[in-house]
């Protein structure tokens, strides 16, 4: 994702805390790529932890700072300065710190495990990143807490950790947490009927009022009218505690989750009296009751001459679950009806993302409302209070966050644990890899803890201890995973989208199970080759091989988890899967798996670029434009994400393949809007062309794609007086070119072309020229500028709802967008509409995709031009 800006030194007012960088020094090994920085004078007021201590569960929300390396390259910083793009993306007077929000829970009865976790992560003294000692924390450390346990266990936190609990109102925290999630998380709310999850996009302008039903040990029903505006309108003492208490007495279960799991195997017809039992198997159609409707919970027990031991615990658990869920749902609906509320949201750890619970609540709401109302659930259902308490640290500025500034990631352990975490954290990458190796030797038998990611990575930081030695490693198919929220203050919405509400980046619908299976197979088949490249990029060492093996197993586990439950991590799209693969590589410290391949292909392509430019300059204007578009499409064949294209690499050199591809370019292409584009560029007999002011070129692969395809096209636009901004990835993904690599490529190309050289000088891409001209006014340059910006992501695809601030700034003066390549113009954004002219160029390198999207064949081409609305 985008590198964090320099916002950490800014603050809302002089009275509020900020990072104290005085006497900062590198701690540990100076050769580390991302060494820890010691901040000896950092104030303890920068808080990292908030708690919600309930009767059954303790919920933690804690913050960790980013460990990513900042963009300090002189050329990129000076390019931003010359172009006038903002040095950091935050527009607010006091931006939040870039970092991550983690979500962790413990059973309240095991509070000592919670205390151990807080101590091991150093959360009681400002977070492990600051490396405070216990002596510096002293007794003055204060953290926010809510729930009854904030009073009950206050002395214990003081004695064990030297922490004072600053108690926040429970209802206020619940509402603040819910409001934040519903406004800031795109795929937070969902419906659940008959086992099917469907995510609901909430219009934040139409969010209020709503009813929040928080199901903990008891149940509170809160009418929410706005931020900080709410009223508790009802509740019931029959809640999660009732289910767990009665269930424990009746089934002898040892834990709440064990009781829930029992219900999945139950048949409530053995205990509940149904309408059909009363009417001889018939419906009571006159009043709309089906034969399967429960007439009396546990009613059948009254007529049976059996003892408790004669009933299956599974049936008892399910009957009890439905009885309590139906009761809660009925009261909720009646209160919604009472106040005329359109939306009912259910939260609290009673639900646990459990399919039977959600189905029972949904059925009851549907039944009582005759289908007029829907129950909606929240992915972070149990963390509302803890998140609200965390937000009460005003200095964090979470209330200002928007949906485009949050990215959710899932660590290595997510497929296994479903977010159930307790115990100390794994300390480093080596411990994580060691655990993976032990797990692999045992297959699906656990004899070691299930890990979560260590401090300093994208993970949650703890692990779950199995119920017993040799427990089977399995996921709960009904559970929703809660990942880590990455806070990226520098992300913004791409301003040239025609209609943000209608924008959907993913072209392929993975809700089709056959489609899901196909793409999972493609990703699995590509995995061995990707591991080979990743290991080779690190020199093929034994350490790299260990990490490569661990990465392959971890990513395979993600695929298996999502195949079992596609909605486990939120709404699933192909872009999500591809981005998850890249994140998983980075989690195991493979930061650029294709670096050597990219360098080799760039060198080979740059060697033949002068001949290509000479050929282009010999052509008339119309032929040259067609040849340039053909060249972009032909060069786009070089894609290490395509199995068919990987096979081509073994049959010829990069130049041979490019020439072969160009020679086979025959119009009409499968999607062919070239003639319309040509009229816009060259004009007609009675209409003189008007050059575009600024063009954004979203580039794709390294090598021939950028050097022989997109750079010549950029050169043509520059020749016509159009400013050109090359938009590239912030982080590596496959063989995609990055924004940090582009200036060197442009500098080499500029050695052979005056047009590129002058434009690169004007845009600040040539360091030597830039040194002399940095302070000169732009009018002194004889050429329109060629610039480079990063897009804010590290994936083969791009979601234009989350782009870098500098790209958003560059877009404001643009009147032409060119999206190139399968990831940016096919997998995503094929159907995107813009406020300006848009040209989408790609060669389709997957047969199924060609058939599905354009009813064509592999290697068919798309030249889709859409004039401004």
N, C-alpha and C positions, 0 to 999 in steps of 0.2 A: 504494500500500500504506500501511499504518499509518505514521504519522510516528514517527521514532525518539524514544525517551524520553530522560530526562536521565541515562541510565545511564553515560555516559562518564566521569563523575567518581567512580564507585564502583570499588572494587577488593576483591580477595579478602583481602588483608592489607596492612599498612603497608609491608611489604618488597617488594611487587610494584608494577610500574610502573602509572601512570595518566596520563591527559591532564593536562598542565600548562597551565592557561589564563591564567596570570599574564601581564600586559602584552599580552594578545591585542588585536589591532586589525584593522579592515577594511583589506584590501589592494586597491588598484585603484579602480574607479569606484563611488562610493557609490550611484549610480542603478541599478546592476545589481540584478536581482530576487534573485539568490542570490550575493552577493559572496563572494570568497574571504576567509577569515579567517587571518591570519598568527599562528602560535604560536611566538614567538621563543625561548621557554624550554622547548619540548617536548623531552623526553628521547628519545634515539635508541633507547631500549629498546623502544619500541612498533614492532615489526618488521612489515614489509609484504610480505616476499618469502621464498619457500623454493624450492629447486631440487632436481631429480633429474637428475643428469648421467650418462646411460648411454652405452654404446658407440656407439649409432646416433643417439639423440635426446636433446635437453635438454628437460625439462619444467619449466615455471614455474607456481607458484601464487602470486598476489599479491593483496593486500587494498587496497581503497580505501574511504575513509569515505563515508558518505552525504552528498549535497549538498542533500538535500531541506530545505525550510523547516520548522522546528518549529512545532507548534501553540502559538502564544503569545497567542492571543486571550483577553482577560481573562474574558470571559463564559464560554467553554468551560472554562477552568481553574477558575473559581469554581464552576461547575456540578458539576464532578467532586468538588470539595472538599465541597460541600453534600451530594451524593448518597452520599458515602462510597466512591466508586469509586477504585481506585488511580491515582495520577498517572502511573505508568509500569507497564508490564506485567510486568517481570521479577520472578520470585519468588526467584531465586537470590541468594546473598549477594554474588556478584561477577559481574555480567552481562558478556557480550561487548560489544564496540563494535558498534553497528549499522553495517552497511556491505555491501561486495560482495566476493565471491571470484571472481577471474578465472583462466582456464586458458589457457596459451599454450605452444606447442612450437616447437622449432627442430631442424634436423639438427645433430648434434654437429660435423660437418665444417665447419659454418658458424657456429662459436662466436662469431666477431666480430659477426655480426648479433644474436646474443643479448645480447652486451655493449652494443651500440649501443642496443638496445631498453631494457635496464635503465637506461642512462644517460639516454635521452630521456624516460623516465617518472619519473626521479629516484627509482627504487626503491632505489638504493644508499644513499640518505640519508633514509630514512623515508617515501618516497612523495611524489609531486608535490604533494599537498595541503598539505604542510608548508612547501614552498618553501625548503628548506635550500640553502645554497651549498656548493660542493665543499669550501671551506675549513673549514666547520663539521663536515662529515662526518669529516674527518681520516682517520686510519688505524685507528681503533678500532671502526668499524662492523663488526658481526658478523651474518651471516645463516646460517640452517640450510640444510644441503645433504646429499644422500645420493647413492649411486651411485659407481661407480669414478671418474668424472670429478671428483668432489669432491676427490679426492687429486691426480689428474692435472693439473687446471687450477687448482689453488689459487693458485699463484704468479701466473697470468695475471689472475685476478680481483683479486688484491692490487695488481698493477701498474697495471691499467687503471682500476679503480674504487675502490681503497682498501678493498676488502672482505676480511674474514677469513671463511673458510668453516668453520662449526662442523659437523663431520661427524657425521651420525646413522647408526645401523645400518640397512642397507638392508632387511633382512627385517622389522625392527620397524616401519619406515615403511610398507612394503607392507601389512602386517597392519593397522596403525592406520588407514591410508587406506581399506582395504576395509571394515573394521568400521564406520567412520564413514558411508560411503556406503550400506551395506546397512541401517543403522539410521535414517539421517536423510533419505534421498532416497526419496520415495514410488515413483517410476518409474525406479529405477536398474537393477534386474536384469530380464533378459528371456531368453526362449528364441528360437531361430532354426532353423526347419526348412523346407526347400524354399522359401526366400525369404520366409517369413512370420515377422514378429516378433510375439511375444506377451509383454507385460509381466507380471511375476510380483510379487505383493505378498508380501513376506517378513514372517512373524511374528517380531518381534524376540525374543520369549520362547522361540522354537524355532530360533534362528539357528545356535547352536553345537551340535556341532562341524561344521565344513565343510572341504573341500579347496580351497585357493586355488592355481590354476595360473597362474603369472606367466610369460608368454612374451615375453621380450625377445630379445637376441642369443642367449642360451641360455635354458633353462627351469628354474624352480624350482617344486617342489611342496611346499606348506606346509599342515600340518594345524593348523587354528585352533580352539582350545578356548574362547576367551574374549578379553576385552580384555587385551592384553599376554601372553596365554598361547598359545604356538604352538611348532611344531617342524617344521623342514625334514625331510621324510621321503623325498624323492627328487628327481630332476631328470634332465635330459638336455642334452648339448651340441648336440643337433640342434634348433635353434630358428630365430628370425627371422634371425639372422646367417647361418645355413646357407642359408636360402632366398635371401637377398639376395646372398650370396657366390657360390653356384653359379649363381644366375640371372644375375648380372652377367657371369660367364664364358661362359655358354651363349647369352645373348640380346643382349649388348652394351647393355642398358638403362642409362640414366644415373641413375636414382633408384629407390628402393624402391617409391614409389607408381606409377611408370611400369610396373614389373614386375607389380605387383598389377593394374593396369588391363589389361595384356596378357592376364592369365588369364581375364578376362571374355569374351574373344573366342576362347578356346581350345577345343579338342576333344581330351581326353586319350586317346580311343580310338586316335588315331594313334600314340601312344607307349607307353601302358600295355597290358600283357597282361591281358585280362579272363577271367573264368571261362568266358564264352561262347566265347572264342577257343580254349580248350583242349577244350571239350566240344561243338564244332560248333554253337555258338549256343544250346545248351541250358543250363538251370539245373542246378546240382548240388543237387537238391532234398533228397537224403538228409541232408545236413548244413546245409541252410538257406541255401545260397549262390545268389544270383540270377546270371543270365548277365552282368549289368552290373557285378558286384562285381570290384574290382581284385584280380587274382591276383598280379601282380608289377608294381610301379611301374617304368616304363621297360623292362619286359620285352620289349615288341614290338621295341624297337630292336635286340635281340640277333640277331634273325632277318632283319633288313632289311640289305641291302647298300647303305646310304646314308651319306653324310657329314653332319656337323653342319649344313652349309648347306642340306641337303635337307629339314630339319625346320622347321616353322613355329615362330617364337619364342613365339607365343601358346599352342601346344600344349605346348611345353616348360614354360612358366610355370605352366600349370594342373596338369600332371602333378607338377611339383615341389611346388606348393602342397599338393596332396592327399597326396602322400607324407609330407611333414613334418607336416601337420595330423593325418593318421591315426596317425602314430607317437606324437605328443604325446598324442592322445586315448586311445590304448590304454594307455600308461603311467599316465595320470591315472586311468582307470577301475580298473586293477588296484590302484592305491594306495588308491582309495576303497573298493574291495572288501576290501582288506587290513585297513582300520581300521573298516569298517562305517559309512562316511559316506554320508549321504543326498544331500548337495548337493555339486556340483562347480562352482565359479565360475572362469571363464577371464578373465584380464586381460592387459594389455600391448599395446604398440603394434604388435606383429606382426599383431594381429587387425584393427586400424584400422576397426572397424565394417564390415568387408568381407564381403559376403554369401557369396561363395564360400568364404572361410575359415571363417566360422561354420557354414555348411552342412556343410562337410567334417568339422569337429570334432563337430558334432551327430550326423551320420550315423554316425561311428565309435563314439561313446559309445552310441548306440542299438543299433548292430550288436553291439558287444562285450557289452552288458548284456542283450541280447534284449528291449530296450524297458523294462527296469526302472529305468534311470537317464536323466537328462536333463542336457545341458550347459546352463549358464546363463552369460550374458555381462553385462558392466557397461558402462553408457554412458560413464562416465569411466575406461574401461579403462586408459588409458596414464598416468593422473595419480595412481595409488595412492601411489607413493613420494613424489612431491612434496607431495601433500596430507598424508601422514603426517608428513613433515618440518615442514610448516607447523603442524600440530597440536602438535608438540613444543614450540612456544612456549606454555607452560602459561597464560600471562597472557591469551591469546585466548579461552580457555574453550570451544573448539570441542567438546571432549568432552562438554559438557553440552547441546549443541544437540539438538533433537528435530525430527522431520519437519515439524511445523507451524510451525517457525521459519525455514524455508528456502523461498524462492520462486525458481524458475529463469526467467530472462528471456533473450531472444535479440535481439541487436542487428541493425542494418540489414544488415550483411554476412553474417549467418548463412546465408541461403539460397544464397549463392554459394560460400563458402569451406569449409564443413564443419569449421570450426575450425582450418584450416591457416593459421597466422599467422607472419609474420616481417617485420622492417623497422620503421622508426620509426612512431609513432602520428600520426594526424591530430590537429592541435592544437585545432581548434574546429569549431563547427557549420558555419561558412561553408565550411571546407575540404571537409566532408562533402557539402554541397549542391553545391558546385562540381564535385566528382567525379561526383555523380549526373547533373549536366547534361552533362558530357562523355560519360558512358556512354550517356545517352539519345540523343545525337546519333549515336552509332555503332551503335545497336541492340544486338546481342549480340556485337559485336566489342570486345574490350578493347584500348585503347591506353594505359590508365592503370592504376595498382594497384587491386585490389579492396579497398574500405575496410572497416575495422571502426570502431566508434563511438569518438569522441574522449574524452579524459579528462573526468570530470564527468558522463557520461551512463551509460546502462545497458550500454554496449558493452564490447568486449574491449580496444580501444585500439591495435591494429596493423593491418597490411594484408599481403596476399599479393601478391607480384610474379609476374605471369604467366610461363610458361616462355619465351615469346618474344613479340615485338611482334605484336599482332593475334590473340593466342590467343582461342579461343572461350570466352565466359563460360558455364560450365555447372556444375551441381552433380553430385556423385557420388551417384547414387541409392541406392547401398548404404551410404553413410557415415552415421554418427550425428553430429549436431551437439552440441557441448558449449557451453552458454550461460554466463551469469554467475549465480552463486548469490547472491541477495540475502539477507543475514542480518537477520532481523527479530525481535529478542528479545522484542518486545511482542506477538507473535502467539501465540494459544492455541487449543486445541480447544474448540468450543462444548460446554459441559458438559451440555446437555439432550438430546443425541443418544441415542436408545435403545440403539443398538449401533454403536459406532464402526467395528468391523471390517466390518460389513455396509453401512455408509454409502457410497453412490456419488452424488455431487452431480448428475452429468449424466443427464438423462432420455433424451436422444437418443443412439443408438449410431452414432458416425461410422465404425465399422469396416465398415459397409455402404457400399460405394463409391458407390452411387446417392444415398445420403443425403449423403455427403460432397460430391458434385458439386452437389447442389441448394443446400446451404448456402454453398458457395463462390460459386455464381452469385448468391445473394442478397447476400452481402457485397460482391461486385464491383459489382453494380448500384447498391448504396447508396453506393458510394465517391464518385462525383462530387458528390452532394448533401452528403456529409459534408465534403468538401474545401471546398465553397462556404461552409458554415457556419464551418469553422475559419478560413478566410481572412478572412471578415467579422468574426469575433470579435477579430481583430488589426487591424481598421481597413481591411482591403483594400489594404494597402500592397504595394509591389513585393516587399519582403522577405517578407511573408506569403505572397504568391503563389508565390515561389520555394520556400519551405518547404512549402507545400501540395502543390506538384507533386512535390517530393522525397518527402514522406510517401506520396503515392498510389503512386509507383513502388516504394517500399520495401515497403509493405504488400502490393502486388500480387506482389512477388517472394516474400514469405513464403507467400502463397496458392499460387503456382505450385510452390514447393518442396514444400509439404505435399501438394499434389495428386499430385505425382510420388512422394513417399514420406511417407505420413501419419504414420509413427512416427519421423520424423527428429528431432523435438524431445521424444520421450517419448510417453506415451499421450495421444491427441488427443481432446478433447471440445469441444462447442460453446462451453462456458464459456471454454475455453482460447483459442479463436479470437477471441471477443469481447474478452477481456482483452488479447490480443496487439494488437488494433487500438487500444485505448486507450493501451497502452504505446508503440506506434509514434507515435501523436499526440504524446505527451509527449516522445518522443525528439527530435522536430522542433520542440519548444517551443510546442506548442499545448496549453495547460494547462486550458482550459475552452472548447471549441468552441461550446457552446450558451448561453453566459452571457447574451447579450442576449435571446435567445428565452425563456430561463427567467425573466428579470426581467419581461419584458412579460406572460407568461402568469400569473405570480404576482400582478401588479398587477390584471389583469383578473379573476382569480378572487376575490381579496380584496374587490373592489368589490361582488360579489354575495353574499358569504358571509353578511352580516347577514340578508338576506332568506331565505336557505336555513335558517339557524338558527331564525328566527322560524317558518318553515313546520314545521320538525321539532318545535318546542316545542308546536305546536298539535295534535299527533297523540297518540293513546293509545299506551301503552307498546309493545304488540305491533306496531302499525302502524309506529311510529317505528323499531323495530329492523329491520324488513324494509326500510323506506325507506333506512336507513343502509347496509345491505349492498348494496341496489340502487345507492345513490349511489357506493359504492366501486367496484363493477363498471363502472358507467357512466363514471365519471371515469377509469378505467384505460384508456379508449380513446385517451387522449392519449399517444402513444408515437412518438417520432421514430425509433425503431429499426424501425418497421414501414412498409413501402412503402405498404400500403393506407391506413394512418392518415395518412401524409404527404399523400397525395392528398386526403384529407378536409379538410385544413387550407385547401386552396385553394377550398373550396366553402362555407365559413361561418366565423363567429367561434367562439371557444372556448366561449362560453356557448351558442350555438345548437347546437353539436355535442353538448355535455353534455346539454342538454335533450332533444335528439333521441334520444340514447342512453338516457336514463332512461325516456323514453316507450315505448321498444321493449323494456324489461325485462319479460319475461313468463315466469312459472314454468309448469312446472318447467324449471330450467336444465339444461344438459347433464349436469353433475354437481351435484346439489342435496341438500345435507345441512342446509339451513337449519332445518328443523323440529327436528332433533336439537340444533342449536346454540341454538335459541330456548328449548328446554326447559332446557338447562344455564344459560342466562342469566336466564330469567324464572321458572323453576320450573313446577310443575304444580299441579293442584288439591289434591293431597295431599302436596306436597313444596315447602317454601319454598326459594327460591334462595339460594345462598351466594356472595357476590361473590368474584371472583378477587383474590388478594393483589397480584400485579403482572403486567402484560401487556407483552410486547415486541412492538412494531408495526414490522415491517420494511417501510419505505416505499419507494416507487418513483419516479415522475416528479414533476417540478415542476408548477406550475400547478394545474389543476383536480384532478388526481390527489391531491395532498397537501392542498390547501386545501378542496376541496369533497367529497372522498372520505374520506381518512384522519383529518383533524383532527376532523370531526364525529363519527366513530366513536370517536376517542380521548376526546372530550368526554363521550360517553355512558358510557364505562367509568369516567371520573373521577366522573361524577355518581353512579355506583353504588358508589363507594368503592374503586376499583381504582387502584393506582399505575400510571402509564403511562410507558413508555420508548420514545421514537421512535428507531428504529435506522436510520441513513442512511449513505451512502457516505463514506469518508474523503477520497476524491479524486473529481473530476468524471468522469462517463461519460455520453455522450449528453446527454439532458435530465433525467437523474436528479437529484433534490435531494440536496444534501450536508449533512453534520452541521454544517458551518460556516454554511450558509445557513438552516437550520431555526430557530434562535433569532429571527432577524429576522422570519421568516414568522409564528411563534407570537406575537411581540410585536404585530404588526399585527392578527392575528386577535383577540388578547386585548382590544383596544380596544373590541370590540363584544360581549364575552361575559365575564360575571363568573366563570363556571366556569373558563374557560381562564385568566383573569387570576390568580385565586387559586392555581390549580395551577401556573402558570408561576412565580409568586412563590415558592411553596413549593419548586419544583424548581430555583430559581436561574436561570431563563431570562430574567427581566426585570432588566436591569442596575440601574435606579434603585431598584426595590424591594429588590433583592438587597444593595445597598450598606448599607441600614439593618438588614437581617435576617440577614446572613451569620453573625453570631456568636450569633444567638438559637437556642435549642433548637427542634427540629422540632415539639415538642408545641404550640408557640405558634401554629402555622399552622392555619387553619381548613379546609384542603383537603389531600387527598392530592396528592403532587407529580406534575408533568408534567416529564419529563427527556428529554435528548437524548444519545445516545452514537454514536460512529462505529463502523462495522462492521469497519474494518481493510482495506478493499479499494477499488479504483477501477475497477469493472467493472459492467456491467448484471446480472451473475449473482453468486452468492455460494457459495463453498465453505465449509461450516461446519466443516471441519477446520482452517481458518486464519482466525480472527477476532481482533479487537482484545482486549486484556486487559480493557479497561473493559466491553466487551460480555460477555465471559465472567464478569466479576464481577457485572454487572447480572442475568445469567441465573440466578444461583444462588438468587435469591428469587422467580423468576418461575414462575407456574403456567398461563400462557396465552401462546401464540405466535401471531401473525397474520402470515403471509407474503403479500405482495401484489404482483401484477404478473407479467408473463410471465417476466422474467429470474430472479426469486427463487422463484417458485412453479410455473413450468412448465418452462423450460429447465433449471433446477436445482431440486432439492428436492421435486418433485411426489411422489416415492415415499419421501421421508425420513420416518422415524418418530422420535417424541420421547417423553421421559419425562413430559411434561405435555400439557395440552390444546393442540391445534393447529388453526388455521383457515387454509386456503389459498384465496385469492381472486384471480381473474384473468379477464380477457376475452381470448379467443384471437384474435390479430390476424394469423394466418397460416393459410391454407387447408390447406397440407400438414400443419402441426402439428396442426390441429384433426382432420383425418382420421386421422392416425397415433395420437394420444394418446387422443382421446375419441370417435373415430368420428363426428365432427360437422362443423360448418361454421365459417367465419370469423365472428367476433363472437359465437360461443357463449360461455357463461359457466361458470366453475367455482366452486362453493362447497363445498369439501371440508373437512369437520370430522372430526377424529380425537381422541376423548377420550383422556386419559392411560391408558397401559397399566396 
